[in-house]
Amino acid sequence: MKNTILSLLLFLSGLLYAQTVQPGIIQDAEGRMLDAATITLSKDQKNVTTVFSDLGNFSMSYPAPGTYTLIATLSGYQQVEIPLQLPKENLVIVLQKKEHVIEEVTMTKKKPLIERKIDRVSFNVENSIIASGGSAWEALMKAPGIQITSANDVTANRKNVRIYLDGKPLQLSGDDLAAYLQGMPSDQVAQVEIFSNPPARFDAEGASVVNIITKKAKKQGFNLSLNGGINQGTYTGYTGNTTFSYRKNKWNIYGNYGFTHRQTIQDHNIFVNYGNSLWNSTSRSVYRSNTHDYRLGVDYQVSDNQVLGFLMTGNNRKGKFGGSSPTQITSPAMKLDSILNTDNYATTLGDQYAYNLNYNLKLDSAKSSLNIDLDYSPFRNTNRSFTDNVTLLPDGSKTSYFFNIYTPSSQDISLLSGKADYHFKSVKGLEITSGIKYSSTKSISIFDYFNRDGSTLTAVEANRNHFTYLENVASAYISASGSVGPWSFQGGLRGEYTRTRGYEQNMDLLNERNYFKLFPTAFIQYKPHDNHEFQLNYAYRIERPEYNRLNPAKRFSSPYSVYAGNPALQPAFVHSVEAGYTYRHNYNLTVYYTSTRDVFTNINIQDNETKRYYGTQANLGLSAMAGMRLSGQVKPANWWDVNVLADVYRQREKSDYLSGSYDNHMISFSGSINQSFSIDKKTGLKAEISGTYNSACIQGIYRVRANSFIDIGIKMNVLKNAGTLKLTATDVFNTNNNFVSINFRDQQSHFFYQRESRFVTLSLLYRFGNTTASPRNRKTAGEEERKRMQ
């Protein structure tokens, strides 16, 4: 570590004083380009610069022409030391292999489970036994500060989230997002980045950003890994995937394919007090799905400073859903009035693709770079749903009223976008990034409604829906970062012009909106000592409603329960500020405040006259939160690592609502502790246990009861260390559930919701292939963006 820091300091000093650059290549005796070789240039026994080869290419900065000494080293090769007259037209260094290599030892520094940087917190999934071995959705749920609501909405530190995959936004939310990530094995995920206040280079949408980073090829030649797992809950599920890469000379080809079969249950109980009658329904549904997930990428090194890449990803899923829901209707004196039996059955098909063309150009000896991305992402989802309802009297006889409907629907989304980012780094360490982007999204949703009488279908035009939504966003940003003494800073400004158009054909309902907004961000870091660090950051963000919130189609789960989106929803705007202190890189204390105006959310309205429970979306007033978050990484022993997170916060929810208003306050707490144990270094035997607790909290007029869960896992190396065997158990005591109650004026109801989360998973990962030095990662837009933020 000391030598690494020294080399880094020498390299930076070379940049500050360099006036001339000497390029060169380094190879072995057979002409193979060598990666990660160390090249040191010195004069008069004083180091001038130290650089590392990138697939055999390197560039050295030096102050003036003259005679220098060059030393080149690489593990497994003989050191070369030569006098060198600079400048030199063609500089080629040849290393000879050592004749006798007794043993090669590779020392790597293991990344901690959780890393904190100036603008984000990183959760290294690879280092978590519990988070790996399942699906990417389950790995996401284990990331610090991440919460999943009963509707599968994701929040980070209780702020709405925009989900990115490898630096690119996923145009999915709710159940669609959950289904997509459940089909992706978590062993494909390297890291989850949580940006509580995202910098300007991200789109302004989303109060916070979560970026899921998949694993990249790290070896030359051909490499292959196989992974399979079996998952046992109420039913048995299984997953299998393979990842490959082939790197040679200027070409890099990589990809993966995975298949996942899942079958899980969901319990959903609803109680509604309509005044003169009490409705109590209990339901259990079974979800079955088969998902194919794949990716194929090609990178070509056009020249020493240019890379052209193409990446295609796909996700195809087929699912079935079925469940029964009996509803008991009683008088306030608990006398049975009737029973509604509702059966639901549905089949779903979902196809999502993404095509990316990337060009990266390094200029001025890598002091500046240009990155261009073109993306096209089509998504299609179809659903064929059947609902049957029959009413039974107390004596068990059926009434003459039947409710049998068939509601096929489809949604087609296409996203076309282009972006260009320019990055410049001055000799004094100032980094400036600027870029432009244009995206165009079109969503077409068709919803049909038929009454069923045996095999006869009768269309009900009043309930039919054809909704088209268009959204175009043009944006530009500029961001600067640097340091002066103990001070570091990063600031940016992003401007976005948005045009939206939503049109519902049957009702001839049109909603249009045009607006321009500026979104500033600022990060300041003060480090007076290596053991003390202070941070302050601020961001202004926008939250745009997802497409399913805008769709006004009426979806009946029973004759008395219906949900419809709201095409008139407006965006919400978020102010967020955080101040923090870090001690010895391991302990962090953060105080924060977040304020959201015109917050949009799902609301439930009960009609006590018609006994109908109506769900929709609405803009409310203020949602504010102030709190203090403490995190720490402790090592009580060299075989024991502990990560702790505790968050105390005060919420305020204030708005006009229906015919009244509310102003609710509450102090809440959430915390988690993760412990890992190294049991046997020889076999790599390790164990992990994690516990999470969330106290009661509020969401608008909703009150959410406390919940908690515990996960455990164990892993070891097998097959001569080429394989890793993992055994995990999640939500061991089956306590990860949601209980929500409403008590507002004449609205009195509560519901219990639990998506199956107690599983035992056994998985095996096997790796084989070439084991030469690490190559250059593909320079896609997302990866360049992440690299610039490190």
TANORLIN-V809628 format. One record per residue. RES is the residue in one small letter. OMEGA is omega in radians with two decimals (999 if undefined). Layout:
# TANORLIN-V809628
res: <RES | RES>
omega: <OMEGA | OMEGA>
This chain:
# TANORLIN-V809628
res: <m | k | n | t | i | l | s | l | l | l | f | l | s | g | l | l | y | a | q | t | v | q | p | g | i | i | q | d | a | e | g | r | m | l | d | a | a | t | i | t | l | s | k | d | q | k | n | v | t | t | v | f | s | d | l | g | n | f | s | m | s | y | p | a | p | g | t | y | t | l | i | a | t | l | s | g | y | q | q | v | e | i | p | l | q | l | p | k | e | n | l | v | i | v | l | q | k | k | e | h | v | i | e | e | v | t | m | t | k | k | k | p | l | i | e | r | k | i | d | r | v | s | f | n | v | e | n | s | i | i | a | s | g | g | s | a | w | e | a | l | m | k | a | p | g | i | q | i | t | s | a | n | d | v | t | a | n | r | k | n | v | r | i | y | l | d | g | k | p | l | q | l | s | g | d | d | l | a | a | y | l | q | g | m | p | s | d | q | v | a | q | v | e | i | f | s | n | p | p | a | r | f | d | a | e | g | a | s | v | v | n | i | i | t | k | k | a | k | k | q | g | f | n | l | s | l | n | g | g | i | n | q | g | t | y | t | g | y | t | g | n | t | t | f | s | y | r | k | n | k | w | n | i | y | g | n | y | g | f | t | h | r | q | t | i | q | d | h | n | i | f | v | n | y | g | n | s | l | w | n | s | t | s | r | s | v | y | r | s | n | t | h | d | y | r | l | g | v | d | y | q | v | s | d | n | q | v | l | g | f | l | m | t | g | n | n | r | k | g | k | f | g | g | s | s | p | t | q | i | t | s | p | a | m | k | l | d | s | i | l | n | t | d | n | y | a | t | t | l | g | d | q | y | a | y | n | l | n | y | n | l | k | l | d | s | a | k | s | s | l | n | i | d | l | d | y | s | p | f | r | n | t | n | r | s | f | t | d | n | v | t | l | l | p | d | g | s | k | t | s | y | f | f | n | i | y | t | p | s | s | q | d | i | s | l | l | s | g | k | a | d | y | h | f | k | s | v | k | g | l | e | i | t | s | g | i | k | y | s | s | t | k | s | i | s | i | f | d | y | f | n | r | d | g | s | t | l | t | a | v | e | a | n | r | n | h | f | t | y | l | e | n | v | a | s | a | y | i | s | a | s | g | s | v | g | p | w | s | f | q | g | g | l | r | g | e | y | t | r | t | r | g | y | e | q | n | m | d | l | l | n | e | r | n | y | f | k | l | f | p | t | a | f | i | q | y | k | p | h | d | n | h | e | f | q | l | n | y | a | y | r | i | e | r | p | e | y | n | r | l | n | p | a | k | r | f | s | s | p | y | s | v | y | a | g | n | p | a | l | q | p | a | f | v | h | s | v | e | a | g | y | t | y | r | h | n | y | n | l | t | v | y | y | t | s | t | r | d | v | f | t | n | i | n | i | q | d | n | e | t | k | r | y | y | g | t | q | a | n | l | g | l | s | a | m | a | g | m | r | l | s | g | q | v | k | p | a | n | w | w | d | v | n | v | l | a | d | v | y | r | q | r | e | k | s | d | y | l | s | g | s | y | d | n | h | m | i | s | f | s | g | s | i | n | q | s | f | s | i | d | k | k | t | g | l | k | a | e | i | s | g | t | y | n | s | a | c | i | q | g | i | y | r | v | r | a | n | s | f | i | d | i | g | i | k | m | n | v | l | k | n | a | g | t | l | k | l | t | a | t | d | v | f | n | t | n | n | n | f | v | s | i | n | f | r | d | q | q | s | h | f | f | y | q | r | e | s | r | f | v | t | l | s | l | l | y | r | f | g | n | t | t | a | s | p | r | n | r | k | t | a | g | e | e | e | r | k | r | m | q>
omega: <-3.14 | 3.14 | 3.11 | 3.14 | -3.14 | 3.13 | 3.14 | 3.13 | 3.13 | 3.12 | 3.13 | 3.12 | 3.08 | 3.10 | -3.05 | -3.02 | -3.07 | 3.05 | -3.08 | -3.12 | 3.09 | 3.07 | 3.10 | 3.07 | 3.10 | -3.05 | 3.08 | -3.07 | 3.14 | 3.07 | 3.11 | 3.13 | -3.08 | -3.11 | 3.04 | 3.02 | 3.13 | 3.14 | -3.11 | 3.12 | -3.12 | 3.10 | -3.13 | 3.09 | 3.06 | -3.11 | 3.09 | 3.12 | 3.04 | -3.13 | 3.14 | -3.10 | 3.11 | -3.03 | 3.07 | -3.11 | 3.06 | 3.09 | -3.12 | 3.06 | 3.10 | -2.96 | -3.05 | 3.08 | -3.14 | -3.14 | -3.11 | 3.03 | -3.13 | 3.08 | 3.13 | -3.13 | 3.05 | -3.11 | -3.13 | -3.12 | 3.11 | 3.12 | 3.09 | 3.06 | -3.04 | 2.95 | -3.01 | 3.06 | -3.12 | 0.06 | 3.14 | -3.03 | 3.13 | -3.13 | 3.13 | 3.11 | 3.14 | 3.10 | 3.10 | 3.11 | 3.05 | -3.10 | -3.10 | 3.07 | -3.08 | -3.09 | 3.10 | -3.11 | 3.11 | 3.14 | 3.12 | 3.08 | -3.14 | 3.10 | 3.07 | 3.14 | -3.12 | 3.10 | 3.11 | 3.09 | -2.98 | -3.04 | -3.08 | 2.99 | -3.10 | 3.10 | -3.08 | -3.07 | -3.12 | -3.08 | 3.13 | 3.11 | -3.05 | -3.08 | 3.12 | 3.12 | 3.11 | 3.14 | 3.09 | 3.09 | 3.13 | 3.07 | 3.11 | -3.11 | -3.13 | -3.12 | -3.07 | 3.08 | -3.11 | 3.05 | 3.11 | -3.14 | 3.13 | 3.11 | -3.13 | 2.98 | -3.08 | 3.02 | 3.07 | -3.04 | 3.11 | 3.02 | 3.12 | -2.96 | 2.88 | -3.08 | 3.06 | 3.02 | -3.08 | 3.06 | -3.12 | -3.07 | 3.01 | -3.13 | -3.10 | 3.08 | 3.06 | -3.08 | 3.12 | 3.10 | 3.14 | -3.13 | -3.14 | -3.10 | 3.08 | 3.10 | 3.14 | -3.14 | -3.13 | 3.10 | 3.00 | -3.08 | 3.09 | -2.97 | 2.99 | 3.14 | 3.12 | 3.09 | 3.14 | 3.00 | -3.02 | 3.09 | -2.98 | -3.09 | 3.03 | 2.96 | -3.06 | -3.07 | 3.12 | 3.12 | 3.05 | -3.10 | 3.00 | -3.11 | 3.12 | -3.09 | 3.11 | -3.09 | 3.12 | 3.10 | -3.11 | -3.06 | 3.06 | 3.09 | -3.11 | -3.14 | -3.10 | 3.02 | 3.12 | -3.12 | 3.10 | -3.14 | 3.06 | -2.99 | -3.08 | 2.98 | 2.97 | 3.08 | -3.14 | 3.03 | 3.13 | 3.13 | 3.07 | 3.12 | 3.10 | 3.12 | -3.13 | 3.02 | 3.09 | -3.14 | 3.04 | 3.14 | -3.05 | -3.05 | 3.02 | 3.13 | -3.08 | 3.13 | 3.08 | 3.04 | 3.12 | 3.07 | -3.13 | 3.01 | -3.13 | 3.04 | -3.04 | 3.13 | 3.08 | 3.08 | -3.07 | 3.14 | -3.10 | 3.04 | -3.14 | 3.08 | 3.13 | 3.12 | -3.13 | 3.07 | 3.13 | -3.12 | -3.10 | -3.11 | 3.07 | -3.11 | 2.99 | -3.13 | 3.12 | 3.10 | 3.05 | -3.14 | 2.99 | -3.04 | 3.00 | -3.12 | -3.07 | -3.11 | 3.07 | -3.12 | 3.10 | 3.03 | 3.10 | 3.13 | -3.09 | 3.10 | -3.11 | -3.05 | -3.13 | 3.09 | 3.06 | -3.07 | 3.04 | -3.12 | 3.06 | 3.05 | -3.14 | 3.11 | 3.12 | -3.13 | 3.11 | -3.05 | 3.05 | 3.14 | 3.09 | -3.14 | 3.11 | -3.10 | 3.02 | 3.12 | 3.09 | 3.11 | -3.10 | 3.03 | 3.07 | 3.09 | 3.07 | 3.03 | -3.07 | 3.10 | -3.14 | 3.09 | 3.05 | 3.07 | -3.11 | 3.06 | 3.10 | 3.09 | -3.12 | 2.97 | -3.10 | 3.02 | 3.12 | 3.12 | 3.09 | 3.12 | 3.07 | -3.14 | -3.09 | 3.01 | -3.01 | 3.06 | 3.14 | -3.11 | 3.05 | -3.10 | 3.01 | 3.12 | 3.07 | 3.05 | 3.09 | -3.12 | 3.08 | -3.12 | -3.12 | 3.11 | 2.96 | -3.06 | 3.00 | -3.06 | 3.02 | 3.13 | 3.10 | 3.13 | 3.09 | -3.10 | 3.08 | -2.97 | 3.10 | 3.09 | 3.12 | 3.14 | 3.06 | -3.12 | 3.13 | 3.05 | -3.12 | 3.14 | 3.10 | 3.14 | -3.12 | 3.02 | -3.13 | -3.10 | 3.09 | 3.12 | -3.13 | -3.08 | 3.04 | -3.04 | 3.04 | -3.14 | 3.09 | 3.07 | 3.09 | 3.13 | 3.04 | -3.13 | 3.07 | -3.10 | 3.05 | -3.12 | 3.07 | -3.14 | 3.10 | -3.07 | -3.12 | 3.09 | -3.11 | -3.13 | 3.13 | 3.04 | 3.11 | 3.12 | 3.13 | 3.11 | 3.09 | -3.12 | 3.06 | 3.14 | 3.02 | 3.12 | 3.12 | -3.10 | 3.08 | 3.14 | 3.11 | -3.14 | 3.12 | -3.11 | 3.13 | -3.07 | 3.13 | 2.89 | -3.11 | 3.01 | -3.00 | 3.10 | -3.12 | 3.12 | 3.11 | -3.10 | 3.06 | -3.03 | -3.11 | -3.13 | 3.12 | -3.09 | 3.04 | -3.00 | 3.10 | -3.12 | 3.12 | 3.11 | 3.08 | -3.12 | 3.03 | -3.04 | 3.04 | -3.13 | 2.98 | -3.09 | 3.12 | 3.09 | 3.14 | -3.14 | 3.06 | -3.09 | -3.14 | -3.08 | 2.99 | -3.11 | 3.01 | -3.12 | -3.13 | 3.09 | 3.14 | 3.07 | -3.13 | 3.02 | -3.02 | 3.02 | 3.11 | 3.10 | 3.09 | -3.08 | 3.06 | -2.96 | -3.05 | -3.12 | -3.08 | -3.08 | -3.08 | 3.05 | 3.13 | -3.13 | 3.04 | 3.12 | 3.08 | -3.12 | 3.01 | -3.07 | 3.12 | 3.01 | -3.14 | 3.10 | 3.10 | -3.14 | 3.13 | -3.06 | -3.11 | -3.09 | -3.10 | -3.12 | -3.07 | -3.11 | 3.14 | -3.14 | 3.03 | 3.12 | -3.10 | 3.08 | 3.01 | -2.98 | 3.09 | 3.02 | 3.11 | -3.14 | 3.05 | -3.04 | -3.11 | 3.06 | -3.07 | -3.04 | -3.07 | -3.14 | 3.12 | -3.11 | -3.08 | 2.96 | 3.02 | 3.12 | -3.03 | -3.12 | -3.06 | 3.09 | 3.06 | 3.08 | -3.07 | -3.10 | -3.13 | 3.14 | 3.12 | 3.08 | 3.07 | -3.11 | -2.94 | 2.93 | -3.13 | 3.13 | 3.13 | 3.02 | -3.05 | 3.08 | 3.12 | -3.14 | 3.07 | 3.07 | -2.99 | -3.05 | -3.09 | 3.04 | -3.10 | 2.96 | -3.00 | 3.06 | 3.12 | -3.14 | 3.14 | 3.10 | -3.13 | -3.12 | 3.09 | -3.08 | 3.04 | 3.09 | 3.08 | -3.11 | 3.08 | 3.11 | -3.06 | 3.12 | -3.09 | -3.11 | 3.11 | 3.10 | -2.95 | 3.10 | 3.12 | 3.12 | -3.13 | 2.96 | 3.11 | -3.04 | -3.03 | 2.96 | -3.06 | -3.11 | 3.06 | -3.07 | -3.14 | -3.08 | -3.13 | 3.09 | -3.12 | 3.05 | -3.02 | 3.09 | -3.11 | 3.10 | -3.09 | 3.12 | -2.98 | 3.10 | -3.12 | 3.02 | -3.07 | 3.06 | 3.11 | -3.05 | 3.06 | -3.05 | 3.09 | -3.12 | 2.96 | 3.10 | -3.04 | 3.13 | 2.82 | -3.06 | -3.10 | -3.12 | -3.12 | 3.12 | 3.10 | 3.05 | -3.01 | 3.12 | 3.11 | 3.01 | -3.06 | -3.10 | 2.95 | -3.12 | 3.09 | 3.06 | -3.14 | -3.13 | 3.08 | -3.04 | 3.04 | -3.00 | -3.10 | -3.08 | -3.09 | -3.14 | -3.10 | -3.10 | -3.13 | 3.11 | -3.12 | 3.05 | -3.07 | 3.09 | -3.12 | 3.09 | 3.06 | 3.14 | 3.09 | 3.13 | -3.13 | 3.03 | -3.06 | 3.09 | -3.13 | 3.00 | -3.06 | -3.12 | -3.13 | 3.01 | -3.11 | 3.08 | -3.13 | 3.09 | 3.08 | 3.12 | 3.11 | 3.10 | 3.09 | 3.09 | -3.14 | 3.07 | 3.12 | 3.09 | 3.07 | -3.12 | 3.08 | 3.14 | -3.09 | 3.04 | -3.11 | 3.03 | -3.11 | -3.12 | -2.99 | -3.07 | 3.05 | -3.08 | -3.12 | -3.10 | -3.13 | 3.05 | -3.04 | 3.12 | 3.11 | 3.05 | -3.04 | -3.13 | -3.12 | 3.11 | 3.13 | 3.14 | 2.99 | 3.07 | 3.11 | -3.08 | 3.09 | 2.99 | -3.03 | -3.10 | 3.10 | -3.11 | 2.92 | -3.05 | 3.04 | -3.09 | 3.12 | 3.07 | 3.14 | -3.08 | 2.97 | -3.11 | -3.13 | -3.09 | 3.10 | -2.94 | -3.12 | 3.13 | 3.11 | 3.06 | 3.10 | -3.10 | 3.01 | -3.11 | -3.11 | -3.11 | 3.07 | -3.14 | 3.13 | -3.10 | -3.12 | -3.11 | -3.10 | 999>
